[in-house]
């Protein structure tokens, strides 16, 4: 049995407790949270050993792995403490607020031969995994552009402060929502060379962003766009989707299905033909031992358990790949802070004499001169007509 401790009993932490306790090869030996009431209830009705101090749990309980589901600000120190005790780590996303910390933790885990995984569950969604397989098979040839989107009704009014509404805690649409589609883009296309035109906009929140828009640039000339809004009431729950354009076709996927268009002459791909193809999640998703919120949540935990048992240290969603996503998130923050690169007030305009009038005055003068010219023409024409009439009736 894999002996596991769970840290943080918020929405995701409680979900992990439910799923991992039902796993046939796992024993949940301890849980940690700062809320005494939650610990009292779980301790009473589940018999789990509870702690309010994370370090004490690590010191007193012999564990093979921990699942960390705390606010992002706390990840770096908690993960480091576990790795230094040779404990394998599953951590909720994003890994760290500072990508430098993410790289240090990835190096530490590799040096100690430990299994690491970050909770980017979309990589375990059947339709998104099918996109990855199609790209590796070069089904649409060279990818030229990707659009990654996520929308949902999370913040629909101004409300009280929680860690998700505080940038310093790792909250906000960028870290809590946009991290998912951005992680998919880096999974598909690798590391971007840069970003541009980033907007981190507020809709209802006071301290952090509710919408994220940006462009990503990749070494081979491909580009990507990110469009995310967690204040969109037109969606019932979070919806993530990706669209990729290539020389030989197009792929569109969300959690429900993978739509693929292949041009005539495309190299044969097993299960696909030229024109439109649709693969549904029911045929792309393997069954799981326990269903909660979606098969992908259980599938990622099962993958982690398998990796711990087999000592697979370079598996899906390891700290190294999560560090890349963290780096892109940081680039977006820096780019948004820099503001517009090309501004209207610096755009090229016809040069005016150093002591001459400005553009607005020049336009006004031109209109006045044209009006005067028209007036003079009308007067001159009237005088000619008057002279002709005088000659005729003289």
C-alpha positions in Angstrom: 0.0 0.0 0.0 1.2 3.5 -0.8 1.0 5.6 2.4 -0.3 9.1 1.6 -0.8 12.3 3.6 -3.2 15.0 2.3 -2.5 18.7 3.0 -5.3 21.3 2.6 -9.0 20.5 2.8 -10.6 23.0 0.5 -12.5 22.1 -2.6 -9.7 20.2 -4.3 -8.3 18.8 -1.1 -11.6 17.2 -0.1 -12.0 15.9 -3.6 -8.6 14.2 -3.4 -9.5 12.7 0.0 -12.6 11.1 -1.5 -10.9 9.7 -4.5 -7.6 8.5 -3.1 -9.2 6.9 0.0 -11.1 4.7 -2.4 -8.0 3.6 -4.3 -7.3 -0.1 -3.8 -3.5 0.4 -3.4 -3.5 3.5 -1.2 -3.7 4.1 2.5 -4.4 7.6 3.6 -2.5 7.9 6.9 -2.9 11.6 7.8 -4.5 14.8 6.8 -3.5 18.4 7.5 -5.6 21.6 7.6 -5.7 24.8 9.5 -9.4 24.6 10.2 -10.1 22.7 13.4 -13.8 22.1 12.6 -13.1 20.3 9.3 -10.5 18.1 11.0 -12.9 17.3 13.9 -15.6 16.2 11.5 -13.3 14.0 9.4 -11.5 12.6 12.4 -14.9 11.6 14.0 -16.5 10.1 10.9 -13.5 8.6 9.0 -11.0 7.8 11.7 -8.2 9.6 9.8 -5.3 10.9 11.8 -5.5 14.7 11.7 -2.9 17.5 12.1 -3.0 21.3 12.1 0.8 21.5 11.7 2.3 20.2 8.4 5.9 19.8 9.7 4.6 17.8 12.7 2.8 15.4 10.3 5.9 14.9 8.3 7.9 14.2 11.4 5.4 11.8 13.1 3.9 9.9 10.2 5.9 7.5 7.9 4.7 8.5 4.4 5.5 7.5 0.8 3.8 10.5 -0.7 1.9 13.7 0.0 -0.9 15.4 -1.9 -0.7 19.2 -1.5 -3.8 21.2 -2.2 -3.1 24.5 -0.4 -3.1 28.1 -1.7 -0.2 28.5 -4.3 1.8 30.8 -2.1 2.4 27.9 0.3 3.5 25.3 -2.3 7.2 26.0 -2.5 8.0 25.6 1.2 5.7 22.6 1.7 7.0 20.8 -1.4 10.6 21.4 -0.4 10.0 20.0 3.1 8.5 16.8 1.7 11.3 16.3 -0.9 14.0 16.8 1.7 12.4 13.9 3.6 12.4 11.7 0.4 8.6 11.8 0.1 7.1 11.8 -3.4 4.8 14.8 -4.1 1.6 15.4 -6.0 0.9 19.2 -5.9 -2.1 21.1 -7.1 -1.4 23.7 -9.9 0.3 26.0 -10.5 3.4 24.6 -8.9 4.9 27.9 -7.6 4.3 31.7 -8.0 8.0 32.2 -8.7 9.2 29.9 -11.6 12.7 30.0 -10.1 11.4 28.0 -7.1 9.7 25.6 -9.5 13.1 24.8 -11.2 14.9 24.4 -7.9 12.2 21.9 -6.7 12.4 20.0 -10.0 16.1 19.7 -9.7 15.9 18.6 -6.0 13.3 15.9 -6.9 15.5 14.6 -9.8 18.6 14.5 -7.6 16.7 12.4 -5.0 15.0 10.2 -7.6 11.5 11.2 -6.4 8.2 11.1 -8.3 6.5 14.5 -8.8 3.2 15.5 -10.4 1.2 18.7 -10.7 -2.6 18.7 -11.0 -3.1 19.7 -14.6 -5.9 17.3 -15.0 -6.7 18.3 -18.6 -3.8 16.2 -19.8 -5.8 13.2 -18.6 -9.0 14.2 -20.6 -9.4 11.7 -23.4 -10.1 14.4 -26.1 -7.1 16.4 -25.2 -4.9 13.3 -25.1 -6.1 12.5 -28.6 -5.0 15.9 -29.8 -1.5 15.1 -28.4 -1.5 11.8 -30.2 -2.6 13.4 -33.5 0.1 16.0 -33.3 2.8 13.4 -32.7 1.5 11.6 -35.7 1.7 14.9 -37.7 -1.9 14.5 -38.7 -2.3 18.2 -39.6 1.3 18.7 -40.6 3.2 21.8 -39.3 1.0 23.6 -36.8 0.7 27.3 -37.6 -1.6 28.6 -34.8 -3.4 27.4 -31.7 -6.3 29.1 -29.8 -6.7 28.0 -26.2 -9.8 29.1 -24.3 -11.4 28.7 -20.9 -14.6 30.3 -19.6 -16.8 29.9 -16.6 -19.0 31.5 -13.9 -16.6 31.8 -11.0 -16.7 35.5 -10.1 -20.0 37.1 -11.1 -20.1 40.0 -8.6 -17.9 41.8 -6.1 -17.6 39.7 -3.0 -15.6 39.1 0.1 -11.9 38.3 0.0 -10.6 34.7 -0.2 -7.2 33.4 -1.2 -8.4 33.0 -4.8 -9.2 36.7 -5.0 -5.7 37.7 -3.8 -2.8 37.9 -6.2 -0.3 37.4 -3.4 -1.8 34.1 -2.5 -1.8 32.8 -6.1 -5.4 33.6 -6.8 -7.0 35.3 -9.8 -8.0 34.2 -13.2 -4.5 33.8 -14.5 -3.2 31.4 -11.9 -6.4 29.6 -11.0 -8.0 29.4 -14.5 -5.8 30.4 -17.4 -3.0 28.1 -16.1 -5.0 25.1 -17.5 -5.2 26.1 -21.2 -1.7 27.5 -21.1 -0.4 24.2 -19.8 -2.1 22.5 -22.7 -0.5 24.8 -25.2 3.0 24.1 -23.8 2.2 20.4 -23.9 1.4 20.6 -27.5 3.9 23.1 -28.9 6.6 23.3 -26.3 8.3 26.4 -24.9 7.3 29.8 -26.4 10.0 32.3 -27.3 7.9 35.1 -25.9 4.5 36.7 -25.4 2.8 39.9 -26.4 -0.3 42.0 -26.1 -1.2 40.5 -22.7 -4.3 41.9 -21.0 -5.1 41.0 -17.3 -8.4 42.6 -16.9 -10.7 43.2 -14.0 -14.5 42.6 -14.3 -15.6 42.3 -10.6 -12.5 41.6 -8.6 -10.6 44.5 -6.9 -7.2 42.9 -6.3 -6.7 40.6 -9.2 -7.7 39.7 -12.7 -11.0 38.2 -14.0 -10.0 37.8 -17.7 -6.7 37.0 -19.5 -5.9 37.5 -23.2 -2.5 37.1 -24.8 -0.5 36.0 -27.8 2.3 33.4 -27.6 5.1 33.1 -30.1 7.0 29.8 -30.9 10.5 29.2 -32.4 9.2 27.6 -35.6 6.9 30.5 -36.5 3.8 29.1 -35.0 1.7 31.4 -32.8 -0.9 30.9 -30.1 -3.6 32.9 -28.5 -5.1 32.6 -25.0 -8.6 33.7 -24.2 -9.8 33.2 -20.7 -12.7 34.7 -18.6 -14.0 33.3 -15.3 -16.7 36.0 -15.1 -18.7 34.6 -18.0 -22.2 33.6 -16.8 -23.2 32.2 -20.2 -21.3 29.0 -19.2 -22.7 26.7 -16.5 -19.2 25.5 -15.4 -15.6 25.8 -16.4 -15.2 25.0 -20.1 -11.8 24.5 -21.7 -11.2 24.1 -25.4 -8.4 24.2 -27.9 -8.2 24.7 -31.7 -5.1 24.1 -33.8 -4.6 25.0 -37.4 -2.0 23.2 -39.5 -0.9 22.9 -43.1 -3.0 19.7 -43.6 -6.0 20.4 -41.5 -7.6 21.5 -38.2 -8.2 20.0 -34.8 -10.8 21.3 -32.2 -11.2 19.6 -28.8 -13.0 20.2 -25.5 -13.9 17.8 -22.8 -16.7 16.2 -24.8 -15.2 15.5 -28.2 -12.3 15.9 -30.6 -13.2 17.2 -34.0 -10.6 16.8 -36.8 -10.6 18.0 -40.4 -8.1 16.5 -42.7 -7.3 17.7 -46.2 -7.2 15.3 -49.2 -3.8 13.8 -49.6 -3.1 13.7 -45.8 -0.9 10.7 -44.9 -3.1 7.9 -43.5 -4.0 8.1 -39.8 -5.5 5.1 -38.2 -9.2 5.7 -37.5 -9.3 8.9 -39.6 -10.2 9.8 -43.2 -10.0 13.0 -45.3 -12.8 15.5 -44.3 -14.4 15.8 -40.9 -13.9 13.2 -38.2 -15.4 13.2 -34.6 -14.2 11.2 -31.7 -16.4 11.4 -28.5 -15.1 11.3 -25.0 -17.0 8.1 -24.4 -14.7 6.3 -26.8 -11.5 8.1 -25.8 -11.8 7.7 -22.0 -10.8 4.7 -19.9 -13.0 3.7 -16.9 -11.8 4.7 -13.5 -12.2 3.0 -10.1 -13.9 6.0 -8.6 -15.8 8.8 -10.3 -15.9 12.3 -8.8 -16.2 15.5 -11.0 -14.8 13.7 -14.0 -12.7 10.6 -14.9 -9.6 12.8 -15.4 -9.4 13.7 -11.7 -9.3 10.0 -10.7 -7.1 9.1 -13.7 -4.3 11.6 -12.7 -4.2 10.2 -9.1 -4.1 6.6 -10.4 -1.2 7.7 -12.7 0.6 9.1 -9.7 0.2 5.9 -7.7 1.5 3.9 -10.6 4.5 6.2 -10.9 5.3 6.0 -7.2 5.2 2.2 -7.4 7.3 2.0 -10.6 9.6 5.0 -9.6 8.7 6.8 -12.8 10.3 10.2 -12.2 9.8 11.8 -15.7 6.1 11.1 -16.2 3.2 13.3 -17.3 2.9 16.6 -15.4 6.2 16.3 -13.6 7.7 19.4 -11.9 9.9 20.1 -14.9 6.9 20.5 -17.3 5.0 22.5 -14.6 8.0 24.8 -14.2 7.6 25.7 -17.9 4.0 26.6 -17.4 4.9 28.7 -14.4 7.5 30.5 -16.6 4.8 31.4 -19.2 2.5 32.7 -16.5 5.3 35.0 -15.3 5.9 36.2 -18.8 2.2 37.1 -19.1 2.3 39.1 -15.9 5.4 41.0 -17.0 4.0 41.7 -20.4 0.7 43.0 -19.1 2.6 45.3 -16.7 4.6 46.8 -19.6 1.4 48.0 -21.3 0.9 48.6 -25.1 4.0 48.3 -27.2 2.7 50.4 -30.1 0.7 53.4 -29.1 -1.4 55.8 -31.1 0.5 58.8 -29.7 3.8 57.5 -31.1 2.5 56.2 -34.4 4.1 57.7 -37.6 2.4 60.9 -38.8 3.3 63.5 -41.6 6.0 65.8 -40.3 5.1 69.4 -39.7 7.4 72.4 -39.8 9.1 73.0 -36.4 7.3 76.3 -35.9 4.2 75.4 -37.9 0.7 74.6 -36.7 -0.2 71.2 -35.3 -2.2 68.5 -37.1 -5.6 69.7 -35.8 -4.8 73.4 -36.8 -3.7 72.3 -40.3 -6.9 70.4 -40.8 -9.0 73.4 -39.7 -7.0 75.8 -42.0 -7.4 73.4 -45.0 -11.2 73.3 -44.5 -11.4 77.1 -44.2 -9.3 77.6 -47.3 -11.4 75.2 -49.4 -14.6 77.0 -48.2 -13.1 80.4 -49.2 -12.2 79.0 -52.6 -15.7 77.8 -53.2 -17.1 81.1 -52.1 -14.8 83.1 -54.5 -15.9 80.8 -57.4 -19.6 81.3 -56.7 -19.1 85.1 -56.6 -17.1 85.2 -59.8 -19.7 83.0 -61.6 -22.5 85.3 -60.4 -20.6 88.4 -61.7 -20.2 86.8 -65.1 -23.9 85.9 -65.3 -24.8 89.5 -64.3 -22.6 91.0 -67.0 -24.2 88.7 -69.7 -27.7 89.8 -68.6 -26.7 93.5 -68.7 -25.4 93.1 -72.3 -28.6 91.3 -73.4 -31.0 93.9 -72.0 -28.9 97.0 -72.7 
